[in-house]
Amino acid sequence: MSDSTAIRRRKREHLEICRRQPVEFRRKRTWLEHVELVHQALPAFSAEDLDTSIEFLGRKLSRPFLIGAMTGGTPESLSVNRRLAQLAARKGIGLALGSQRAMIADDSLTRTYQLRDVAPDILLLGNIGLSQAASMKPGEVERLVARIGADGICLHLNSAMELVQRGGDAAPQRSSAVIGRLCRALGDRLVVKETGCGVSRETAARLARLGVRTLDVAGAGGTSWVRVENLRNRSAAAGLEELEEWGIPTAASLLEVRRLKLRVIASGGLRTGFDLAKSLALGATLGSAALPLLRALDRGGVGAAERWLDSVFDGLRAAMFLTGCRDLDALRAAPVVISGPLLEWANWRGLWRNSRERAT
């Protein structure tokens, strides 16, 4: 089987498994349930005055949301990507695509990532893995961005997934040098993201020193890509079954990275507008989700996906109004209370001064 055929088959299987099978973490949660926003009973403005807009990578978004990376690289995903792009345009939000590795192996698959004809003005992000980028020159990665008319590219880190993936690539020993070169070539257009295991303070600080400015924490509690691979292989790798539950919960990862002056995308199990609001209150710039939209699209078409998004945005607006936050800057400065295992994690890691005062 050629590399191109193998990659195409893997992408098709990933898409089908995510549509139909139980791919989310089974025991571990996002810990956003241990974050409380503080109710303000006397709003100083009307709900009509709320402003959920934000500028990101030169694009104006109506809401602080990015449809997360899930699809690309198969003829079947072209329809999914185009419908999601049209939905993103209608809602004024962004869209991140799945790995462009397939179009590197087979140029004919480039069309499955090209969406500007249906969504000329959306925030659009490409995607490539660190292992693949290590074998490319920075100019070649830049061309991946240009060939699909994207605003930037996500460099995904997936070391846990690679451990269990048949034919997975080992993380390159020169990872720091690769990321440094890409930062110099791409600047703000580079987004470094995890794939479901979260980002620690140590890793985030290392990335910031290399020049990374935008980070997607992709914490534990949503889709477990290790579980996706185990379902694809029909068995867990010997001795590695627990990797299905490996990672830093999303809320904990947001606390881990919040002091580093990075633009942060919160993903990994965001399912409601209140999850989104809590993530923003913990310092995120945008929120992101993929699996609920893919399943809504599969279950009820674009209408169902749009209804899911509307429910998220309605929840966000309600949370902002009831916390007295007229805009997103106010929400990011709003008081929060954390408890339970999230507070214990934060105290052990020195991320929270005490139970009554937010870290700065």
N, C-alpha and C positions, 0 to 999 in steps of 0.2 A: 504494500500500500504506500503510495507516495505521501510526502509530508503534507501536500495540499489537501489530498483526500482525507487523511487522518485528522487534520485540523478542522476541515469542514464537517466531518462526521461528529467530532467532539462538540463543536458548537451547536450542532443540531440536537445532540443528546442533552446538552446542558439546558437548552431552551425547553425541550419537552419535559425533562425532569422537574424543572422549576414550575412549569405549568401544572403538573399533575401530582407530584409526590411531596411528602412531608419533609421539606428541606430546611426548615427553621430550627434554631437551637431548641432542644427539648427541655433542658433544665435551666440553663442560664438565661437570664433576662437582661434587658438594657439597663436596668436600675433607674430609668427615668421615673418609675413608680415611686422612688424614694426621694423625688424632688417635688417640693411644694412651692407654688407661686403664692404670694401674699395678697389676699383679697383687699381691695380698697373700695369701701362702701360709698364713697362720695365722689364720683367722677367729675372732673372739671371740664369735660367736653362731651359732645355727643358722639354716638357710634359712627355717624356719617363723617366725622372729622378724622377718623383713623387713616393713617398712611402706611401701607405695607410695602411701598416701593423701595428699591435699592439699585445701585449701580454696581455691576460686577464685571471685571475684565472689559470695560468699555461698553457694556450692554445695559440698558435700562430694563429692570425686571419689575413687573407689577406686584409680584410676591416673592419672598425669599426662598425659592424652591427650585430644585434641579431634579428632573427625572433621572434616576440613577442608571448606571451602566448595566446592561443585561444582554443586549443583542447586537449581532453583526456577524458577517462572515459566512452566511448561508443564504441561498435564494429565499428560503422561507422567512428569514428575518427582515427582508426588504419591506414587506407589507407592514410588519410590526413597527419598524423604524419610521416609516413614512406617516403612519397614523399617529404615533407618538409625537413626531415633529409638528404635525398640523395641530395637535392638541396643545403642545407647548406654545405655539404661536398664538393660538386663541386665548390662552390663559396668561400670556406674558411671563412665562417661566423658561428655564433652561432645560437642555437635554444633553446627557452624556451617553456616548456610544460604547458598545462592547469592544473588546480587543481588536485592533486592526492587524493583528498578526496574520489573519487569513488573507488579507489583500496583499500582503507582502509575498506570501507563497503563491497566490493566484490572482493576477491583476484583474481578471474578469469579475472578481468579487468586490472590487472597488465601488461598484454601483450600489451595493447594499448599504453603503455608508454615506452616499451623496444625497443630501436632503435639502439643499438650498433652493431648489426649484419650488418646493412646497412650503418652506419656512425660511425665507431669505433673511429675516431679522432676529431670529432667536439666538440666545447664547448656546453655542454648540461646542462640545468638547469631544475630541478624539480620545484614543486609549491605546497604550502599548505597555507590555510588561517590562520590568527592569531587566530580566534575563535576555529578552529580545533586543532591547535598547543597547545593551552592552556590546552587542555584535554590530551595531550600526554607528555611523558617524552622526554627529549632531545635525548636520545638514540633511541627512536622510530622514531623521525624525521630524525636522521642520517640514520636509516635503509631505510627510503623512498628514500634517495639519493643513497644508496648502491644498492638497489634492481633494479634500472633502470640504474645503471652505470653512474650517473650524476656527474658533476663537482661541483655542488652546488645546492642550492634550494632557490627559491623566496618565501618569506613570504609576502603574499599579504594582504593589508589593504583595506577594502571595506565597511566602515561604512555607506556610503550613499546608496550603493546598498542593504545592509542588511535591511535598513529601509523600503524599498518598496518590498523586496522579500518575498513571502509567505513562511513561515517556516524559515525565515532568522534568523541567530544567532546574539545575542547581543554581542558587543565587551566586552571581559572579563575585569573586574575591575582591575585585576592584570596584565594588558598588559605589563607594564614596566618590571616586574619580569620575565614574560615569555620570552620577547625579550632578556633580560640580560642573562638568562640561555642559550638560543640558541646561543647567541654571544660567550659565553664561550665554548660551545660544538663544534660549527661549524667554528668559526673564519671567515676567508675570504670566506668560502663557503656559507655564509648567505647573501642573497640579499633581502633587504626590498623594496617592491614596492607598489605604489598606484594602483588604477584601474580606472583612468580616472578623478580624481578630483585634482591631483597635490599635492605637498608637500610644506608646508610653512617653513620659516626660523626657527620658534619656534619648529616645529615638528622635522625638520632635526637636529637641535642642541640637542634636547632631545635624539634622536636616536643615535647620535654620542657619547653622554655621556654614553649611555648604551653599547657601543662597536661596533655599526654598522659601517661598512667600505664601503659598497656599497649600493647605493640607486637608485631606478628607480622612477623618478618623476611622470611618467604616468599622464601628465597634461590634462587639459580640452581643447577640440578642436578636438578630434578624435572621438573614439567610446564612447558614453554615455551608461555605463552599467546600469544606472538607467532607461534609455529609453528602453534598451533591456528587462529589467524586466517588465516594463510597457507594452511593446508589448506582452510579454509572458502572462501577466495577462489580456491583452486586455482592460486595463483601468489603469489610473494613480491613485495611492493611494490618498484618499481624503485629500486635503490640501497640498499635496506634489508634485504637478505637476511641480513646478519650480525646483525641484531637478534634472530634466533632463538637466538643464543648469547650474548646480552648479559646482563650482570648480575654481581652479587657472589655467589660461591659461599656456600652456607648457613653453613658453618663459619666462613668469613671474616666474614660479616655478624654472626654471634654474637659474635665477638671485637670487631667494630666497636662494638657497642652495650653491651657487658657492664659498663662502668664507670659507666653513667648512672643506676643505681638505678631502672630500669624493670622492670615485670613483662614478661617476654619469652616469646613463643610461638615455638618453632622449627618451621618448616615449609620445604618445598622439598627433596624427594628423600629424606625419611626412609622407609626401607624395612624396617628391622630393629629389634629391641630394642636392639641395640648402637648403632645410629644414635641412637636415643632417649636411651640412657644417656650417650653422648658429648655430645649436645646439652645435656643437663642439667648435665653436668660443666663445660661452657663457659658456664654461667650461665642457661640457659633455665628457665622455670617449668613450662611444658608443652611437649609435642611435638604435632605435628599432621600428618596426611596425608589425602589424598582419593583420588587416582587408584587406588592399589592396592585400596582398598575398593570403589570403583565397579566396577572390573573383576572383582573376586572376586564381587561381588553379581551381576553380569551373567553370569559364567561358571558359578557354582554356587549362587546364591541366598544367603540369610542364613547358611546353614551354612558356606559357603566364606568369607564375610566374617568370620564369627566365628572360624574357624580361623586366618585371617590375623592377626586381633587377638591371639588367644591366643599365636601364635608371637612376636609383638612383646613381649607382656608377659612371656612366659617368658624371652626374651632379656634384657629389662630386669632381671628378678630375678636371673638368672645373673650379669650384669655387676655388680650391686650386691653380691651375696654375695662374688664373687671380688675385689672391690676393698675389702672390709671396710666397706661402707656399709649401715648398718642401716636408714636412712631417706633421704628425698630431700634433706634439708638436708645430710646427710653426703656424699651424692653430689655436690652442688653445690660442696662444699669439697674434693673428692678431687683428688689430684695427677694431672695429665695431661702428656703429652709431645706436642708438635706438631713436624712435620717437613715437608720438601719445599716445595712452592709456598705452602702455608699459612703456614709459618714465614717464608718470604721476604716474603710479603704483610704479615704481622704486624710484622716488623722495619722494613720500609719505612714502614709507617703508624704506628709507635710504639705498637703494641698489646701488645707482649711484651717484657719486660726483657731476657731472654736465653733460651737454649735449656734452661736448667735451673731457672728460677724463674718461677712464675706471676705475671702482673700482678695487682694488687689495685685 
